[in-house]
Amino acid sequence: MYPRTILGGLAAAAFILLLIPVFLVSFLLRIPGPLFAYSRVALRAILAVAGIRADVSGRELFDRNGSYVFMSNHLSLIDGPLLFLLIPQPVRVIIKKQAFRIPVLGLSMLFAGFVPVDRKGARQGRRAIDHAARLMRAKGFSFLIFPEGTRSRDGRLQPFKRGGFFLALEAGAPVVPVSVSGSFKVMRRGSPFIRPGRIRIRFHPPLEADTSNGDPAELMARTREAVVSGLAEEESWTSGNTSGN
């Protein structure tokens, strides 16, 4: 466990260091493409060094060139980087503003279209949603949202918050529900240690947003139902596989 954690940390440090020339190239060319290409290669290497394997299904269910709001359950710090790697189109994230203070990485995220948010008040959160919706409408961006708002403390699905669903409604973009299983065992909340393991990711069919009344409740319920169905299938598969052994 400890060697994997150390190797993963060293790989992450190297990622930040090598990001400097890539950011300069992207900035000079005024395109984020090199940043995304480099990040995908680097994340794949970091996850391999950490001993993390991903089983993925459902990516054929949505247009790889489309604009979506991807909605996933949230179990671990691993979830964000892994989904960033596995979602085919370059995906942006609404992320707490403190993350933008990280040298080089913060500037890179801002340049690439990531949206900072101050979580201290509803007004700041609304501004971030409005900003992300404008980017989706104007530039066709896709966004990754964790509707629980934070990582699970016990591995169970938490209540969903409405912010990301308002984003889908304002942008008129479909929601792609995502079920993530196994990452809680790989790296639990509050733990600095990474355990080698297998993570299963299931992408569900896109759900169209009903923009007629601006109420996210129905879209939120359908999204949660899809995420839960994927988690239930994984639990059933795991139990059957264990009993079979």
C-alpha positions in Angstrom: 0.0 0.0 0.0 2.7 2.5 1.0 4.9 2.0 -2.1 1.9 2.6 -4.4 1.1 5.8 -2.5 4.6 7.0 -2.7 4.9 6.2 -6.4 1.5 7.8 -7.1 2.6 11.0 -5.3 5.9 11.1 -7.2 4.0 10.7 -10.5 1.6 13.4 -9.5 4.5 15.8 -8.7 6.1 15.0 -12.0 2.8 15.7 -13.7 2.7 19.2 -12.2 6.4 19.9 -13.2 6.0 18.8 -16.8 2.7 20.7 -17.0 4.7 24.0 -17.1 5.9 23.7 -20.8 2.6 22.3 -21.9 0.7 25.2 -20.4 3.1 27.7 -22.1 2.5 26.0 -25.5 -1.3 26.1 -25.0 -1.2 29.7 -23.8 0.9 30.9 -26.7 -1.3 29.0 -29.2 -4.5 30.1 -27.4 -5.9 26.6 -27.5 -6.4 24.2 -24.6 -5.9 21.1 -26.7 -2.3 20.3 -25.6 -3.4 20.6 -22.0 -6.1 18.0 -22.4 -3.9 15.7 -24.4 -1.1 15.8 -22.0 -3.4 15.4 -19.0 -4.9 12.3 -20.4 -1.5 10.7 -21.0 -0.3 11.7 -17.6 -3.4 10.5 -15.7 -3.2 7.2 -17.5 0.4 6.8 -16.3 -0.4 7.9 -12.7 -3.3 5.4 -12.4 -1.2 2.6 -13.8 1.6 3.4 -11.3 -0.9 3.4 -8.5 -2.2 0.0 -9.6 -5.7 1.2 -10.4 -7.7 -0.6 -13.2 -10.9 0.6 -14.8 -13.7 -1.4 -16.2 -15.8 0.9 -18.4 -19.1 0.4 -20.1 -21.7 2.6 -21.8 -19.6 5.1 -23.6 -21.3 4.1 -26.9 -24.6 5.4 -25.6 -23.8 9.1 -26.1 -22.3 11.2 -28.9 -18.6 11.7 -28.3 -18.8 15.2 -29.9 -21.9 16.2 -28.0 -22.4 18.6 -25.1 -23.5 17.0 -21.8 -23.6 17.3 -18.1 -22.1 14.2 -16.7 -23.5 13.4 -13.2 -21.7 10.8 -11.1 -21.8 9.5 -7.5 -18.7 10.5 -5.6 -16.7 8.0 -3.4 -13.0 9.1 -3.7 -10.5 11.7 -4.8 -9.8 9.2 -7.6 -13.2 9.7 -9.2 -12.5 13.1 -10.7 -9.2 12.3 -12.5 -10.5 8.9 -13.6 -13.7 10.3 -15.2 -11.7 13.2 -16.7 -9.7 10.5 -18.4 -12.5 8.2 -19.4 -15.1 10.8 -20.7 -14.3 10.9 -24.5 -14.8 14.7 -25.0 -12.7 17.3 -23.1 -14.8 17.9 -19.9 -14.7 20.8 -17.6 -15.5 20.9 -13.9 -17.0 23.4 -11.5 -14.4 23.2 -8.7 -13.8 25.0 -5.4 -11.8 28.2 -5.8 -9.0 27.0 -3.5 -7.9 24.5 -6.1 -7.0 27.3 -8.4 -4.3 28.4 -6.0 -2.2 25.3 -6.9 0.8 26.6 -8.9 0.6 26.0 -12.6 -2.4 23.6 -12.3 -4.7 26.4 -11.2 -3.7 28.6 -14.2 -4.1 25.6 -16.5 -7.6 24.8 -15.2 -8.7 28.4 -15.6 -7.3 28.7 -19.1 -9.0 25.4 -20.1 -12.4 26.7 -19.0 -12.8 25.1 -15.5 -15.1 27.2 -13.3 -14.2 28.3 -9.8 -16.9 28.4 -7.1 -16.9 29.8 -3.6 -19.0 27.2 -1.6 -19.7 29.7 1.3 -22.9 30.9 -0.1 -25.8 30.1 -2.5 -25.2 33.3 -4.5 -21.7 32.4 -5.4 -22.8 28.9 -6.4 -25.5 30.4 -8.7 -22.9 32.6 -10.4 -20.7 29.6 -11.1 -23.7 27.7 -12.6 -24.6 30.7 -14.8 -21.0 31.0 -16.0 -20.8 27.3 -16.8 -24.1 27.4 -18.7 -22.9 30.3 -20.8 -19.7 28.3 -21.7 -21.9 25.3 -22.6 -24.1 27.4 -24.9 -21.4 29.4 -26.5 -18.6 26.8 -26.8 -20.3 23.5 -26.6 -18.4 22.4 -23.5 -19.4 19.4 -21.4 -19.2 19.5 -17.6 -18.6 16.9 -14.9 -20.7 17.3 -11.8 -20.8 15.3 -8.6 -24.4 16.0 -7.5 -23.8 14.8 -3.9 -21.6 17.8 -3.5 -18.9 16.0 -1.6 -17.3 12.6 -1.2 -19.2 9.9 0.7 -18.0 9.2 4.2 -19.3 5.6 4.3 -19.5 4.5 0.6 -23.3 5.0 0.4 -25.0 7.3 -2.0 -25.9 10.7 -0.4 -28.8 13.1 -1.3 -28.4 15.0 -4.5 -28.0 18.8 -4.6 -29.8 20.8 -7.3 -27.0 23.0 -8.7 -25.8 20.7 -11.4 -29.4 20.1 -12.6 -30.0 23.9 -12.9 -26.9 23.9 -15.1 -28.4 21.2 -17.4 -31.7 23.1 -17.6 -30.1 26.5 -18.3 -27.8 25.1 -21.0 -30.5 22.9 -22.4 -28.0 20.0 -22.2 -28.8 16.3 -21.6 -27.6 14.6 -18.4 -25.5 11.5 -18.6 -25.8 9.6 -15.3 -22.6 7.7 -14.3 -22.3 5.0 -11.7 -18.9 4.5 -10.1 -18.1 1.5 -7.9 -14.9 0.4 -6.1 -13.1 3.7 -5.7 -14.1 3.9 -2.0 -11.8 0.9 -1.3 -9.0 2.4 -3.5 -8.8 5.7 -1.6 -11.3 6.5 1.2 -12.2 10.0 2.3 -9.7 11.3 4.8 -7.0 8.7 3.9 -3.8 9.7 2.1 -3.2 6.1 1.1 -3.9 4.6 -2.3 -4.7 0.9 -2.6 -4.4 -1.0 -5.9 -7.8 -2.1 -7.1 -10.5 -2.3 -9.8 -13.0 0.5 -10.4 -16.1 0.0 -12.4 -17.6 2.9 -14.3 -21.0 2.6 -16.1 -22.3 5.4 -18.3 -26.0 5.5 -18.7 -28.1 6.7 -21.7 -28.5 10.5 -21.8 -31.6 12.0 -20.1 -33.1 15.0 -21.8 -33.8 18.0 -19.6 -37.3 19.5 -19.6 -36.7 23.2 -19.8 -40.3 24.2 -19.8 -40.7 25.0 -16.1 -37.2 25.2 -14.8 -37.9 22.7 -12.0 -35.0 20.2 -11.7 -36.8 17.8 -9.4 -37.9 15.4 -12.1 -34.5 15.3 -13.8 -32.8 14.9 -10.5 -35.0 11.9 -9.6 -34.4 10.2 -13.0 -30.7 10.8 -12.7 -30.5 9.3 -9.2 -32.6 6.3 -10.3 -30.1 5.6 -13.1 -27.0 6.0 -10.9 -28.6 3.7 -8.2 -29.4 1.0 -10.9 -25.8 0.9 -11.9 -24.6 0.6 -8.3 -27.2 -2.2 -7.6 -25.9 -4.1 -10.7 -22.3 -3.9 -9.5 -23.3 -5.0 -6.0 -25.2 -8.0 -7.5 -22.3 -8.9 -9.7 -19.8 -8.7 -6.8 -21.9 -10.8 -4.5 -22.4 -13.4 -7.2 -18.8 -13.5 -8.1 -17.8 -13.9 -4.4 -20.3 -16.7 -3.8 -19.2 -18.4 -6.9 -15.6 -18.6 -5.6 
